[in-house]
Amino acid sequence: MSYDEVVRGRRSIRGYRPDAVPRALIEEVIGLAMRAPSSMNTQPWHFHVLTGDALDAIRRGNTERMVAGVPQSREFRTGEAFAGHHRDRQVGVAKQLFAAMGIAREDKPRRDDWVLRGFRQFDAPVCVVITYDRVLGGSDDTAFDCGAVATALVNAAWSRGLGTVINSQGIMQSPVVREHARIPDDQVIMKSIALGWPDHDFPANAVVSERRAVGEAATFVGFSD
């Protein structure tokens, strides 16, 4: 694919085929992602790539603890709940997804099941947990750099026919993730990325979230035209 095809064609994938993803292909995708820029070349990121029994154990631990009411324990800052137009965009894409899946507003069981899919990393065959070195935790550049490498990873995956969705639900129960992913204490868990071969028959995979126009997002200063 050309760069434009990757960027314009990529979308979040929430339904996957069960087929395994070759380790060599994942290594190729991560290698491309690691060309992302980082502040003064610090490259603060680490990738913990999970499949099989280890990933299944995290899925179980996440869902069981969340259903039991165990408070979430994300390690990276969560911030305040979205409000205003940011909340409007969040609700907007949720409406698109529920409509695609045929989930009615009053259908609480199916809505709850949809939420649990996130805690199961959307049943993808692979999950990539991104962490950063704890010693860099006071630097805002570190979060920026990890965001850059996550974006590079999802685009690289798409260019190879793989689907992804970046999510935080998969790491809500950090003790479970840390144990089964064997993440050392000197790293902070930041994000998880579900990865696998897209199931093109899964209705939500056809959803393309709306984007603002450039004129709404960008301000140009000093140009003659």
Residue pairs with C-beta under 8 A, 6 or more apart in sequence:
1 9
1 158
1 159
6 155
6 158
6 159
7 155
9 158
10 154
10 155
10 158
11 205
11 207
11 208
11 209
12 164
12 165
12 166
12 207
12 209
13 122
13 163
13 164
13 165
13 194
13 196
13 198
13 205
14 97
14 117
14 122
14 165
14 194
14 202
14 204
14 205
15 122
15 123
15 198
15 199
15 201
15 202
15 203
15 204
15 205
16 122
16 123
16 124
16 125
16 163
16 194
16 196
16 197
16 198
16 199
16 202
17 125
17 196
17 197
17 198
17 199
18 125
19 125
19 196
19 197
20 51
20 125
21 51
21 125
21 126
21 162
21 195
21 196
21 197
23 49
25 160
25 162
26 49
26 126
26 128
26 195
28 156
28 160
29 153
29 156
29 157
29 160
29 162
30 47
30 49
30 128
30 153
30 156
32 152
32 153
32 156
32 159
33 149
33 150
33 152
33 153
33 156
34 43
34 45
34 149
34 152
35 152
36 145
36 148
36 149
36 151
36 152
37 145
37 148
38 44
38 45
38 141
38 145
38 148
38 149
39 139
39 141
39 142
39 144
39 145
42 136
42 141
42 142
42 145
43 145
44 132
44 133
44 136
44 142
44 145
44 146
45 130
45 131
45 132
45 145
45 146
45 149
46 130
46 131
46 132
46 133
46 187
47 128
47 129
47 130
48 128
48 129
48 130
48 131
48 181
48 182
48 183
49 126
49 127
49 128
50 58
50 126
50 127
50 128
50 129
50 180
50 181
51 125
51 126
51 127
54 180
54 181
55 121
55 125
55 126
55 127
55 180
57 176
57 180
58 121
58 127
58 170
58 176
58 177
58 180
58 181
59 119
59 120
59 121
59 123
61 173
61 176
61 180
62 119
62 120
62 169
62 170
62 172
62 173
62 176
62 177
63 116
63 119
63 120
65 173
65 176
66 72
66 116
66 119
66 172
66 173
67 116
70 173
72 172
72 173
73 172
73 173
73 174
73 175
74 168
74 171
74 172
74 174
74 189
75 171
75 174
75 188
75 189
75 190
76 143
76 188
76 189
76 190
76 191
78 168
81 87
82 90
89 210
92 209
92 210
93 207
93 209
93 210
96 207
96 209
97 114
97 204
97 207
98 104
98 105
98 111
98 114
100 203
100 204
100 206
100 207
101 110
101 114
101 203
101 204
102 203
103 110
103 111
103 114
104 110
105 111
115 169
117 123
118 167
118 169
118 170
119 169
119 170
119 172
120 170
121 127
121 167
121 170
121 192
121 194
122 165
122 167
122 194
124 165
124 194
124 195
124 196
125 195
125 196
125 197
126 194
126 195
126 196
127 170
127 192
127 193
127 194
127 195
128 153
128 192
128 193
128 195
129 170
129 171
129 177
129 181
129 183
129 189
129 191
129 192
129 193
130 146
130 149
130 150
130 190
130 191
130 192
130 193
131 183
131 187
131 188
131 189
131 190
132 142
132 143
132 145
132 146
132 187
132 188
132 190
133 142
133 186
133 187
133 188
134 185
134 186
134 187
134 188
135 186
136 142
137 188
143 190
146 190
146 191
150 166
150 191
150 193
153 164
153 193
154 164
154 166
154 193
157 163
157 164
157 195
158 164
161 197
162 195
162 196
162 197
162 198
163 195
163 196
163 197
163 198
163 205
164 193
164 194
164 195
165 193
165 194
166 191
166 192
166 193
167 191
167 192
167 193
167 194
168 191
168 192
170 177
170 192
170 194
171 177
171 189
171 190
171 191
171 192
174 189
177 183
177 189
177 192
178 189
183 189
198 205
199 205
